[in-house]
Amino acid sequence: MLLWNLLRNSSDNGAGNVEQVLVPIFDVLILVLGVGGHSTVMVILCRRSRRRMAQSGTGTDILLLALSFADLLLLATLPFHTAAIAMQQWPFGDFLCRLTGFLGSACTSASAFTLSALAVSRYMTVVHPARTYRFLSPRHAAVTAALLWVPACCLAAPQLAFRFVASPPNNPDALACFAFLLHRDQLIYGLVHFLLAFLLPLVTIAIAYGNIYVFLWRTRNTVQAPQVERYQSKVTQTSAILVLAFTLCWLPSYGLTLALLSDKRSGATGTSPRYGPFSVFARLMAIASTVLNPILYVLISQRFRQDLLRLFKREGQRASGGGPA
């Protein structure tokens, strides 16, 4: 979230023209795919709950619902940033400046924390199945999903408290939504956000799936079960995809944010160095994570694919008038 404002506030004419053309196109595409994907995920998971499926699956489904909710709420703030970048100014006033900054930071952090919780839940399911039944019950999963928003909101609180709308020195006729008054405060906040909302979840995910792989590798040598070997291969591939996707989506954004913040020439209301097309790419990768989450964390499930086909079949029958009302 901080990257979007730094890039918007520091736009020069040439780069600004590129952003004005590319950003709305990318954002509309991501918004449509993200809202459609997460809405489908939530419909399927809610139908699972109504069918009262196995307890072990329901707890994970609640975490997936929480993940989709966080990403959908993040996507709800996207049109404001898109319009501001397209117009090269912030036309929505002080309240929405604070609110969108707060929601953007909170949703980003909550999504990362939920991904970590999903990794830990999968670790417990494989390595400690006896404990999983108790700790991944629907009630415990719902409490966990709710509690994850506490540190996320705390991490986003400075956005609500210190954001303000002002005219940048390079464009006194326009208004921009700035994060902090002092460059030092921006740098401190950017570092804290990087450590807690990116590095910590990434390490947690990597450790969880690394331990799963080690456990399955040891189990394969002690238990003669072909399904264990197949499951090991699947988990290894899945864990690699999850860790790589999370890193690739957010590393450009956080890396560019830290690069902009570390430049002493850039202030809260001053100019920042431009990074050309990479700035647009970094922002695109960050918001594209909201589209990838349904694919990587839900669609890789065979059971979900079956539910998805069943949903499409039912909707097709309704559209043709041959299915139940």
N, C-alpha and C positions, 0 to 999 in steps of 0.2 A: 504493500500500500504506500509506503514512504517513497518507493521508487517512482510510482506513477506521478506523484506530485513534484518530485525533484525534476523529472524529465519535462513535465508540463511547464513548470516555472522557468526552466532554463532554455526553452525553445528559441532558436534563432529562426529567421525567415525560411531558409532553405530546408532545414530539418523539420520545421513546423509544417511546411507544405506537404512534405512526405507523410507525416503523421496524420494530417488532416484527411488524407486520402486513404491510407492503409488501415489506420486504427478503426474507423467505423465499419469497414468491410470485415475485418477479422473479428471484431467484437460482436457484430450481428450474427455471424456464423457460429461463434462460440456460444453466444447466448441461446440461440435456437437449439443447438446440439446439447448444451448443458441442461437447459430446462427440460427438454424432451427426454433426455437420458435419465436424469434424476427423478422426474415424475414417473416414468415407467418403473424404475427401481422401487420407488416408494409404494406404488400400487401393488406390485408383486409381493413385497415384504408385508404389507398390511393384509393382503389376502392370506398369506401364510399364517399370520397371527390369528386370523379368524378361523382358520382350519385347525388351530391348536396342534401344530406339529410338535416334534420331539423337543424336549426342554433344551437339549444341548445346542440345537440349531437356533432356537428362538433367541437366546442370549446374544449370539453373534448377529442375528438379524436386527436386533435393536441397535447395536453399534453401527451397523450399516445404514440403518435409518437415520441415526444421528449424523453420520458422515454426509449423507445426501442432504439433510436439512442444513448443515453448515455450508455446504457448497451452493445450495440454492439461495441461501441468504446472502452469500458473497456475490452471486450473480445478480441479485437484486440491486446491488450498488453499482454494477458495471455501467448501466446507461448514463449515470451522472458523470462518471469519469470520461466516458466516450464523448458525451456532448461537450464537456469542458475542453478536451483535447482538440476536438473538431473546431470549436469556436475560439480556441486559444485564450480562453479566460474562464473564470468561475462565475456563472450567472445565478447560482442557486442560494446565495446568502450564507450567513454565518452559521445558522443552526444545521443546515444540511452539510456544510463543510465539516463540522464537528461530528455529526452523526455518521456520515459515510466513512469518515476516517476511522471512527471507533468500530463500526460494524465490519469494515474491511479487515482491520487488524485482528479483531476478536474471532471472526470466522476463519481467517487464515490459520491462526493459532489453534483454534478448536479442531479444525480439520486435521492438522498435523498431529495433535494429541490423540485424536480418535484413530488415526492410522497406527499410531504406536500402540494404543490399546488393542486394536485388532491383531497386531503382531504378537503381543503378549498373550492374548486369548488363544491364538493358534499354537503358541508354544505350550501353554498349559494343556490344551486339548491333546497334543501329541505326547508330551513328556510326563504330565501329571494328570491323567484322565480322571482319577478319583476326586481330586480337588476341583476339577473343572465343573463337575455336575453341580457343586454348591456355589462356587464363585461366579459361574457364567449362567446362573439362572436368570430368567427375565427381570426379576426385581433387582438383582445385583447389577446386571448390565445397564438397566435404566438409571440406577443411582450413579454408576460410573460415568455414563454418558453425560448426565447432568453436572456432576462434579468437575468434569473436564472443562466446563465453561467458566468455572471460577478463576483458575489461573489465566485462561484466555482473556476474560474481561479485565482482570487486573493488569495484564500486559497491554491491553488496549486503552486503559483509562487515561494515560497521558494524551492520547489522540483527542479524547473528549474534553480534556481540561485545557490544553494549550494550543489547539488549532485556532487559526484566525484568518480572516479575509482582508487582504490589503493589495495595494498596487505595487507591482515589481518595479524596480528602478529603470529597467530597460523598456518598460511599457507602462507609463503612468496613467494612460487612459483606460487600462483594463484592470480587472480584479482577478486575484489568484488565491487559491486555498493553500495556506502554508501550514507546515506541521509545528515548527517551533521557532521562537524568536532568535535564539542563539545557535550558532553552528555547533558549539560544544554540546548542547543538549541534543541536537540531531544525531551527532556522532555517538553519544552514549546510548541513546535509545536504539539506534540502528544496530549497534553491537549486541545489546541485550536481546533484541528481537532475533538477531541471527543465531545467538547461542541457544536461546530457549525454544524458539519456534521452528528452527531448522536443524541445527547441529544435534541437539538433544534428542528429538524424535528420530533423526536419521541413525544415530548411534543405537538407540533402543531397538529400532526395526532390524538393523544389521545384527545386533547381538541375539535377538530373539530367533531370527531365522538361521543364524549360524549355529545356535544351540540345537535347533530342530534337526539340522543336517547332521551334526555330530551324533545326536541321539539315534537317528535312523541308521546312520552308518554302523554304529555299534550293534544295533538291533539286528541288522542284516547278517552280521557275523555270528550271532548267537541263536537266531531263530531262523529256521528254514521255511520261509514264507515268500513265495514269488510276489505276492501283493505288496509286501513291505518294500521290496526293491523297486517296484513300479512307483509306489507312493513316494519313495525317496527321490527318484528322478523327477517326479512332478513337483515336489516341494522345492527341490533345488532350482529348477527352472523358474518356478513362480517367485521364489524369494529374490532371485537375481533380477527379475523383471521389476518387482516392487521397489527394491532399493535403487536400481538404476533410474526408474521412472521418477521417483521422488527426488532424487539428486539432480537429474537432468532438467526437470521442470523448474526447480527453485534455485539452483546454483547460479544460473546467469543473473537472475533478478537480485539475489542477495549480494553476489559479487559486484555487480554494477552499482548497487546502492552503497556498498562500503567504499567503492572507488570514488564515487561522487562525494560522499561524506568526508573522506580523508583528504580531499583536495582543499587546501586552505583558502583558495580563492573563492570557493562557493560558500555563501552564507544563507541564512534563512530566507532572505528576500533579495539575494544577489544572483549572479549568474553562475552557472556550472559548466564545466567542459562538456562538449558533445562527444558522443561515442558513435555517431553515425547510425547506420542501419542496425547495429547491435542493440541499441536502446529499444527499438521497436521489437526486435526479436526476443529480448529478455522479458519484456512485458507480455508478449504473446505467449511465451512458454509458461509464465506464471499463471495466467488466467486459463491456459489450456489444461492445467492440472485438474480443473473442475470438470472437464469433459472426460479426462482419462480415468478418473476415479471409478465411475460406474463400470468401465470396461475392465480395469485391472483388478478391482476388489470384489466385483460381483459377477461379471460375465464369464470369468474364468471358472466359475462353479458350474458343474454339469447340472446340478439340481436347478440352478437359476435358469440355465438355458432351456430346460424342460418347462419351467414355469413361464418363461417368455414365449415359447412356442404355443403353450396352452392359452396364454392370454391373447396372442394374435389370432389364434384359431377361433376363440370365443368371440372376439370383436368382429372377425370376418363373418361368422355366422349371424351375429346381430345385424351387421350391415346388409346382409343378403336376406334378412327376415326369416332365417331358418333356425335361429338359436333361441335360447331362453331369454326372457325379458330381463 
